[in-house]
Amino acid sequence: MMRLTTRLAAIALLAAGPLAGTAMADDLGHCKYIQQNMFAGPFHVCEMPIDAPKCAELGKTDENKDAVHAAGACPVENLVGTCDKGATKLLYYDGDPSGLEIGCGFQSGTWVKP
C-alpha cells in the first residue's frame, strides 16, 4: 500500500509539474532601482526577470534604493547597455559603457550593447 501511495504521489507531482511553475512565472517581472555600492554608482538600472520579494531585497542591498517591481520586461528607452548574467539581465540607463562592461565581467556576465 505504501508503494502505491508513493507512486501515486510521484505521478501527481509529475503531472502538476508544468503547472507548478506557472504561478511563479506569472509573478516575475522587472525591478527598477538605483544601484550604488562602494565601488560604483549611482546608476539607474532595471533587472529582469525578478519577483517582488527579490526586488525589495535588491533595494536594500549595499547603498541601493528606490526599488520598484512591475510586471513585464524592463523598458529599453535610453538604454546604455545590458549585463546578461544568464538567468537574469541587468539593464543600465546611465554610466560609462566601457566601465560598465568591466563591472559586468566581475558579475560573470556578458556586456550587450543596445
C-alpha positions as CSV (number, residue, x, y, z in Angstrom):
1,M,0.0,0.0,0.0
2,M,2.9,2.3,0.9
3,R,4.5,1.8,-2.5
4,L,1.2,2.5,-4.3
5,T,0.7,5.7,-2.4
6,T,4.3,6.8,-3.1
7,R,3.9,6.1,-6.8
8,L,0.6,8.0,-7.0
9,A,2.1,11.0,-5.2
10,A,5.0,10.9,-7.7
11,I,2.7,10.7,-10.7
12,A,0.6,13.6,-9.3
13,L,3.8,15.7,-8.8
14,L,5.0,15.0,-12.3
15,A,1.6,15.8,-13.8
16,A,1.4,19.1,-11.9
17,G,5.0,20.0,-12.5
18,P,4.4,22.1,-15.6
19,L,1.6,24.0,-13.8
20,A,3.5,24.4,-10.5
21,G,5.9,26.9,-12.0
22,T,3.1,28.9,-13.7
23,A,2.1,31.0,-10.7
24,M,5.8,31.7,-10.0
25,A,6.4,32.7,-13.6
26,D,3.4,34.9,-13.6
27,D,4.9,36.8,-10.6
28,L,8.1,37.5,-12.4
29,G,8.6,40.9,-13.8
30,H,11.2,43.6,-13.6
31,C,12.8,45.7,-10.8
32,K,13.9,49.3,-11.4
33,Y,16.2,50.8,-8.8
34,I,19.2,53.0,-8.2
35,Q,22.3,50.8,-7.9
36,Q,25.2,52.0,-5.8
37,N,28.0,50.5,-3.7
38,M,31.4,51.4,-2.5
39,F,32.9,50.7,-6.0
40,A,30.4,52.3,-8.4
41,G,27.2,54.2,-8.9
42,P,24.7,55.6,-8.6
43,F,23.3,54.0,-11.7
44,H,19.6,53.8,-12.8
45,V,19.2,50.1,-13.6
46,C,16.5,47.5,-14.2
47,E,16.8,43.8,-13.5
48,M,14.6,41.0,-15.0
49,P,13.1,38.5,-14.6
50,I,12.6,39.0,-10.9
51,D,9.8,38.7,-8.3
52,A,8.7,41.4,-5.9
53,P,10.4,40.0,-2.7
54,K,13.8,39.8,-4.5
55,C,13.3,43.3,-5.9
56,A,12.7,44.6,-2.4
57,E,15.9,42.8,-1.2
58,L,17.9,44.4,-4.1
59,G,16.6,47.8,-3.0
60,K,18.2,47.3,0.4
61,T,21.5,45.8,-0.7
62,D,24.6,48.0,-0.4
63,E,23.5,51.6,-0.9
64,N,20.8,50.7,-3.5
65,K,17.5,52.5,-3.2
66,D,14.1,53.2,-4.7
67,A,13.4,49.7,-5.9
68,V,10.0,49.3,-7.7
69,H,8.7,45.9,-9.0
70,A,6.4,45.8,-12.0
71,A,5.1,43.3,-14.5
72,G,6.7,42.6,-17.8
73,A,10.1,43.4,-19.2
74,C,12.4,46.3,-18.4
75,P,11.9,49.4,-20.6
76,V,14.6,49.8,-23.3
77,E,14.3,53.6,-23.9
78,N,17.6,55.4,-23.1
79,L,19.4,52.1,-22.6
80,V,23.3,52.3,-22.3
81,G,23.7,48.5,-22.3
82,T,22.8,45.2,-20.7
83,C,24.8,42.9,-18.5
84,D,23.5,39.4,-19.5
85,K,24.1,37.2,-16.5
86,G,22.3,34.2,-18.0
87,A,19.3,33.7,-15.7
88,T,18.9,37.5,-15.3
89,K,19.6,40.6,-17.2
90,L,20.7,43.9,-15.7
91,L,19.9,46.9,-17.9
92,Y,21.8,50.2,-17.4
93,Y,20.3,53.6,-18.2
94,D,23.3,55.7,-17.4
95,G,27.0,55.4,-16.8
96,D,30.1,54.9,-19.0
97,P,29.6,51.8,-21.2
98,S,33.3,50.8,-21.1
99,G,33.3,50.9,-17.2
100,L,30.0,49.1,-17.0
101,E,31.3,46.4,-19.3
102,I,34.2,45.8,-17.0
103,G,31.9,45.7,-14.0
104,C,29.6,43.2,-15.9
105,G,32.6,40.9,-16.3
106,F,33.1,40.9,-12.5
107,Q,29.4,39.8,-12.2
108,S,30.2,36.8,-14.6
109,G,28.1,38.5,-17.2
110,T,28.4,39.4,-20.9
111,W,28.0,43.0,-21.9
112,V,25.5,43.6,-24.7
113,K,25.4,47.0,-26.5
114,P,21.9,48.3,-27.3
